[in-house]
Amino acid sequence: MGLGWDTNYYTKPVVVRVYKANETGRMEREMSELLANGYQIQGQSGTGSHVNVGRTVSGAVLTGGLSLLFGASRSSGTQTITYVKTINAKTPPAPKKPKRIFGA
């Protein structure tokens, strides 16, 4: 479906995303989209790898998520990232149905 659908068009207060070790591209895209729509990273955990959560999350916040590319690409297992909607964030409106144009 898509990230907008999964987050109820960015209105859910908490969003949890799980990524496999080889899905760094998807993780980076979703992180950028969620941060742009008013979410912040609440926490991160990994399975089957050596992940320093505090260092990884603080590095991700400072670099806009770019540092996660390097940590996730070397780890095995999965990574779970929890995002929380900020209170004063503006939620974009849900997409509208396109209007039909007759005779055009």
PyMOL commands that place a pseudoatom at each C-alpha (Angstrom):
pseudoatom trace, name=CA, resn=MET, resi=1, chain=A, elem=C, hetatm=0, pos=[0.000, 0.000, 0.000]
pseudoatom trace, name=CA, resn=GLY, resi=2, chain=A, elem=C, hetatm=0, pos=[2.412, 2.701, 1.093]
pseudoatom trace, name=CA, resn=LEU, resi=3, chain=A, elem=C, hetatm=0, pos=[3.660, 4.758, 3.981]
pseudoatom trace, name=CA, resn=GLY, resi=4, chain=A, elem=C, hetatm=0, pos=[0.746, 7.218, 3.816]
pseudoatom trace, name=CA, resn=TRP, resi=5, chain=A, elem=C, hetatm=0, pos=[-1.710, 4.345, 4.086]
pseudoatom trace, name=CA, resn=ASP, resi=6, chain=A, elem=C, hetatm=0, pos=[0.222, 2.654, 6.911]
pseudoatom trace, name=CA, resn=THR, resi=7, chain=A, elem=C, hetatm=0, pos=[0.269, 5.867, 8.957]
pseudoatom trace, name=CA, resn=ASN, resi=8, chain=A, elem=C, hetatm=0, pos=[-3.369, 6.758, 8.197]
pseudoatom trace, name=CA, resn=TYR, resi=9, chain=A, elem=C, hetatm=0, pos=[-2.046, 9.714, 6.198]
pseudoatom trace, name=CA, resn=TYR, resi=10, chain=A, elem=C, hetatm=0, pos=[0.373, 10.760, 8.932]
pseudoatom trace, name=CA, resn=THR, resi=11, chain=A, elem=C, hetatm=0, pos=[-2.208, 10.989, 11.725]
pseudoatom trace, name=CA, resn=LYS, resi=12, chain=A, elem=C, hetatm=0, pos=[-1.194, 7.971, 13.836]
pseudoatom trace, name=CA, resn=PRO, resi=13, chain=A, elem=C, hetatm=0, pos=[0.563, 9.072, 17.036]
pseudoatom trace, name=CA, resn=VAL, resi=14, chain=A, elem=C, hetatm=0, pos=[3.048, 6.149, 17.004]
pseudoatom trace, name=CA, resn=VAL, resi=15, chain=A, elem=C, hetatm=0, pos=[4.488, 4.368, 13.958]
pseudoatom trace, name=CA, resn=VAL, resi=16, chain=A, elem=C, hetatm=0, pos=[6.700, 1.274, 14.238]
pseudoatom trace, name=CA, resn=ARG, resi=17, chain=A, elem=C, hetatm=0, pos=[8.686, 0.174, 11.177]
pseudoatom trace, name=CA, resn=VAL, resi=18, chain=A, elem=C, hetatm=0, pos=[10.748, -3.029, 10.849]
pseudoatom trace, name=CA, resn=TYR, resi=19, chain=A, elem=C, hetatm=0, pos=[13.552, -3.311, 8.303]
pseudoatom trace, name=CA, resn=LYS, resi=20, chain=A, elem=C, hetatm=0, pos=[15.712, -6.234, 7.201]
pseudoatom trace, name=CA, resn=ALA, resi=21, chain=A, elem=C, hetatm=0, pos=[19.462, -5.702, 6.983]
pseudoatom trace, name=CA, resn=ASN, resi=22, chain=A, elem=C, hetatm=0, pos=[19.357, -5.337, 3.192]
pseudoatom trace, name=CA, resn=GLU, resi=23, chain=A, elem=C, hetatm=0, pos=[16.559, -2.710, 3.208]
pseudoatom trace, name=CA, resn=THR, resi=24, chain=A, elem=C, hetatm=0, pos=[18.637, 0.371, 3.963]
pseudoatom trace, name=CA, resn=GLY, resi=25, chain=A, elem=C, hetatm=0, pos=[17.242, 2.248, 0.952]
pseudoatom trace, name=CA, resn=ARG, resi=26, chain=A, elem=C, hetatm=0, pos=[13.645, 1.763, 2.086]
pseudoatom trace, name=CA, resn=MET, resi=27, chain=A, elem=C, hetatm=0, pos=[14.594, 2.677, 5.637]
pseudoatom trace, name=CA, resn=GLU, resi=28, chain=A, elem=C, hetatm=0, pos=[16.240, 5.916, 4.503]
pseudoatom trace, name=CA, resn=ARG, resi=29, chain=A, elem=C, hetatm=0, pos=[13.262, 6.905, 2.291]
pseudoatom trace, name=CA, resn=GLU, resi=30, chain=A, elem=C, hetatm=0, pos=[10.704, 6.198, 5.000]
pseudoatom trace, name=CA, resn=MET, resi=31, chain=A, elem=C, hetatm=0, pos=[12.765, 7.969, 7.639]
pseudoatom trace, name=CA, resn=SER, resi=32, chain=A, elem=C, hetatm=0, pos=[13.024, 11.102, 5.493]
pseudoatom trace, name=CA, resn=GLU, resi=33, chain=A, elem=C, hetatm=0, pos=[9.297, 11.042, 4.758]
pseudoatom trace, name=CA, resn=LEU, resi=34, chain=A, elem=C, hetatm=0, pos=[8.278, 10.507, 8.380]
pseudoatom trace, name=CA, resn=LEU, resi=35, chain=A, elem=C, hetatm=0, pos=[10.631, 13.206, 9.693]
pseudoatom trace, name=CA, resn=ALA, resi=36, chain=A, elem=C, hetatm=0, pos=[9.306, 15.626, 7.062]
pseudoatom trace, name=CA, resn=ASN, resi=37, chain=A, elem=C, hetatm=0, pos=[5.726, 14.906, 8.193]
pseudoatom trace, name=CA, resn=GLY, resi=38, chain=A, elem=C, hetatm=0, pos=[6.240, 15.717, 11.859]
pseudoatom trace, name=CA, resn=TYR, resi=39, chain=A, elem=C, hetatm=0, pos=[7.511, 12.464, 13.384]
pseudoatom trace, name=CA, resn=GLN, resi=40, chain=A, elem=C, hetatm=0, pos=[10.614, 12.050, 15.510]
pseudoatom trace, name=CA, resn=ILE, resi=41, chain=A, elem=C, hetatm=0, pos=[12.571, 8.925, 16.375]
pseudoatom trace, name=CA, resn=GLN, resi=42, chain=A, elem=C, hetatm=0, pos=[11.535, 7.552, 19.749]
pseudoatom trace, name=CA, resn=GLY, resi=43, chain=A, elem=C, hetatm=0, pos=[13.785, 4.489, 19.801]
pseudoatom trace, name=CA, resn=GLN, resi=44, chain=A, elem=C, hetatm=0, pos=[15.522, 1.805, 17.823]
pseudoatom trace, name=CA, resn=SER, resi=45, chain=A, elem=C, hetatm=0, pos=[16.378, -1.835, 18.419]
pseudoatom trace, name=CA, resn=GLY, resi=46, chain=A, elem=C, hetatm=0, pos=[18.092, -4.538, 16.434]
pseudoatom trace, name=CA, resn=THR, resi=47, chain=A, elem=C, hetatm=0, pos=[18.144, -8.321, 16.441]
pseudoatom trace, name=CA, resn=GLY, resi=48, chain=A, elem=C, hetatm=0, pos=[21.034, -10.521, 15.486]
pseudoatom trace, name=CA, resn=SER, resi=49, chain=A, elem=C, hetatm=0, pos=[23.508, -7.649, 15.389]
pseudoatom trace, name=CA, resn=HIS, resi=50, chain=A, elem=C, hetatm=0, pos=[25.643, -5.389, 17.542]
pseudoatom trace, name=CA, resn=VAL, resi=51, chain=A, elem=C, hetatm=0, pos=[23.711, -2.120, 17.584]
pseudoatom trace, name=CA, resn=ASN, resi=52, chain=A, elem=C, hetatm=0, pos=[24.547, 0.656, 20.007]
pseudoatom trace, name=CA, resn=VAL, resi=53, chain=A, elem=C, hetatm=0, pos=[21.079, 2.201, 20.185]
pseudoatom trace, name=CA, resn=GLY, resi=54, chain=A, elem=C, hetatm=0, pos=[22.049, 5.481, 21.850]
pseudoatom trace, name=CA, resn=ARG, resi=55, chain=A, elem=C, hetatm=0, pos=[24.888, 6.211, 19.470]
pseudoatom trace, name=CA, resn=THR, resi=56, chain=A, elem=C, hetatm=0, pos=[22.900, 5.104, 16.406]
pseudoatom trace, name=CA, resn=VAL, resi=57, chain=A, elem=C, hetatm=0, pos=[19.804, 7.163, 17.209]
pseudoatom trace, name=CA, resn=SER, resi=58, chain=A, elem=C, hetatm=0, pos=[21.713, 10.313, 18.193]
pseudoatom trace, name=CA, resn=GLY, resi=59, chain=A, elem=C, hetatm=0, pos=[23.847, 10.030, 15.075]
pseudoatom trace, name=CA, resn=ALA, resi=60, chain=A, elem=C, hetatm=0, pos=[20.718, 9.571, 12.957]
pseudoatom trace, name=CA, resn=VAL, resi=61, chain=A, elem=C, hetatm=0, pos=[19.110, 12.674, 14.435]
pseudoatom trace, name=CA, resn=LEU, resi=62, chain=A, elem=C, hetatm=0, pos=[22.224, 14.788, 13.910]
pseudoatom trace, name=CA, resn=THR, resi=63, chain=A, elem=C, hetatm=0, pos=[22.805, 13.618, 10.329]
pseudoatom trace, name=CA, resn=GLY, resi=64, chain=A, elem=C, hetatm=0, pos=[19.192, 13.408, 9.218]
pseudoatom trace, name=CA, resn=GLY, resi=65, chain=A, elem=C, hetatm=0, pos=[19.292, 9.605, 9.114]
pseudoatom trace, name=CA, resn=LEU, resi=66, chain=A, elem=C, hetatm=0, pos=[22.345, 9.332, 6.905]
pseudoatom trace, name=CA, resn=SER, resi=67, chain=A, elem=C, hetatm=0, pos=[24.395, 7.562, 9.576]
pseudoatom trace, name=CA, resn=LEU, resi=68, chain=A, elem=C, hetatm=0, pos=[21.921, 4.676, 9.660]
pseudoatom trace, name=CA, resn=LEU, resi=69, chain=A, elem=C, hetatm=0, pos=[23.034, 3.661, 6.195]
pseudoatom trace, name=CA, resn=PHE, resi=70, chain=A, elem=C, hetatm=0, pos=[26.451, 2.718, 7.494]
pseudoatom trace, name=CA, resn=GLY, resi=71, chain=A, elem=C, hetatm=0, pos=[25.318, 0.925, 10.655]
pseudoatom trace, name=CA, resn=ALA, resi=72, chain=A, elem=C, hetatm=0, pos=[22.458, -1.001, 9.085]
pseudoatom trace, name=CA, resn=SER, resi=73, chain=A, elem=C, hetatm=0, pos=[24.395, -2.151, 6.056]
pseudoatom trace, name=CA, resn=ARG, resi=74, chain=A, elem=C, hetatm=0, pos=[26.890, -4.045, 8.219]
pseudoatom trace, name=CA, resn=SER, resi=75, chain=A, elem=C, hetatm=0, pos=[24.364, -5.595, 10.587]
pseudoatom trace, name=CA, resn=SER, resi=76, chain=A, elem=C, hetatm=0, pos=[22.375, -8.769, 10.168]
pseudoatom trace, name=CA, resn=GLY, resi=77, chain=A, elem=C, hetatm=0, pos=[18.888, -9.503, 11.391]
pseudoatom trace, name=CA, resn=THR, resi=78, chain=A, elem=C, hetatm=0, pos=[16.301, -6.734, 11.598]
pseudoatom trace, name=CA, resn=GLN, resi=79, chain=A, elem=C, hetatm=0, pos=[16.061, -3.191, 12.865]
pseudoatom trace, name=CA, resn=THR, resi=80, chain=A, elem=C, hetatm=0, pos=[12.933, -1.773, 14.445]
pseudoatom trace, name=CA, resn=ILE, resi=81, chain=A, elem=C, hetatm=0, pos=[12.492, 1.995, 14.557]
pseudoatom trace, name=CA, resn=THR, resi=82, chain=A, elem=C, hetatm=0, pos=[9.701, 3.656, 16.536]
pseudoatom trace, name=CA, resn=TYR, resi=83, chain=A, elem=C, hetatm=0, pos=[8.525, 7.111, 15.456]
pseudoatom trace, name=CA, resn=VAL, resi=84, chain=A, elem=C, hetatm=0, pos=[6.303, 9.429, 17.517]
pseudoatom trace, name=CA, resn=LYS, resi=85, chain=A, elem=C, hetatm=0, pos=[4.230, 12.281, 16.095]
pseudoatom trace, name=CA, resn=THR, resi=86, chain=A, elem=C, hetatm=0, pos=[5.214, 15.633, 17.570]
pseudoatom trace, name=CA, resn=ILE, resi=87, chain=A, elem=C, hetatm=0, pos=[2.415, 17.609, 19.176]
pseudoatom trace, name=CA, resn=ASN, resi=88, chain=A, elem=C, hetatm=0, pos=[2.732, 20.800, 17.127]
pseudoatom trace, name=CA, resn=ALA, resi=89, chain=A, elem=C, hetatm=0, pos=[3.361, 19.137, 13.762]
pseudoatom trace, name=CA, resn=LYS, resi=90, chain=A, elem=C, hetatm=0, pos=[1.067, 19.999, 10.881]
pseudoatom trace, name=CA, resn=THR, resi=91, chain=A, elem=C, hetatm=0, pos=[-0.550, 16.973, 9.266]
pseudoatom trace, name=CA, resn=PRO, resi=92, chain=A, elem=C, hetatm=0, pos=[-0.865, 17.124, 5.485]
pseudoatom trace, name=CA, resn=PRO, resi=93, chain=A, elem=C, hetatm=0, pos=[-4.398, 16.622, 4.173]
pseudoatom trace, name=CA, resn=ALA, resi=94, chain=A, elem=C, hetatm=0, pos=[-5.359, 13.220, 2.815]
pseudoatom trace, name=CA, resn=PRO, resi=95, chain=A, elem=C, hetatm=0, pos=[-5.147, 12.970, -0.972]
pseudoatom trace, name=CA, resn=LYS, resi=96, chain=A, elem=C, hetatm=0, pos=[-8.352, 13.931, -2.778]
pseudoatom trace, name=CA, resn=LYS, resi=97, chain=A, elem=C, hetatm=0, pos=[-9.966, 12.053, -5.607]
pseudoatom trace, name=CA, resn=PRO, resi=98, chain=A, elem=C, hetatm=0, pos=[-9.112, 13.577, -8.981]
pseudoatom trace, name=CA, resn=LYS, resi=99, chain=A, elem=C, hetatm=0, pos=[-11.908, 15.523, -10.659]
pseudoatom trace, name=CA, resn=ARG, resi=100, chain=A, elem=C, hetatm=0, pos=[-13.263, 14.158, -13.893]
pseudoatom trace, name=CA, resn=ILE, resi=101, chain=A, elem=C, hetatm=0, pos=[-13.042, 16.487, -16.819]
pseudoatom trace, name=CA, resn=PHE, resi=102, chain=A, elem=C, hetatm=0, pos=[-15.641, 15.848, -19.496]
pseudoatom trace, name=CA, resn=GLY, resi=103, chain=A, elem=C, hetatm=0, pos=[-15.208, 17.096, -23.017]
pseudoatom trace, name=CA, resn=ALA, resi=104, chain=A, elem=C, hetatm=0, pos=[-11.540, 17.964, -22.612]
for i in range(1, 104): cmd.bond("trace and resi %d" % i, "trace and resi %d" % (i + 1))
show_as sticks, trace
zoom trace
